[in-house]
Amino acid sequence: LEPVIIELERQRAPVVVISHQ
């Protein structure tokens, strides 16, 4: 996978966690 995708996923993770709560 491209590092760019990893960056997006990494920044997306905290948003998903907050939304999950």
N, C-alpha and C positions, 0 to 999 in steps of 0.2 A: 504493500500500500504506500501511497505517496505521503511524505511528511505533512503535506498540506492537509490531507484528510484527517490525519491524527490530530493536528492542531485544532481543526474544527470540532472533532469529536470531544477533544479535551475541554474546549470552551463550552461545548454543548452539555457536557455531563452535569455541571453544577446547576444549570437551568432546569434540566430534567428532574434532578433531585428535589429542587425547590417546588417544582410543579407537582411532583408526586406527593409531597406533603400537603 
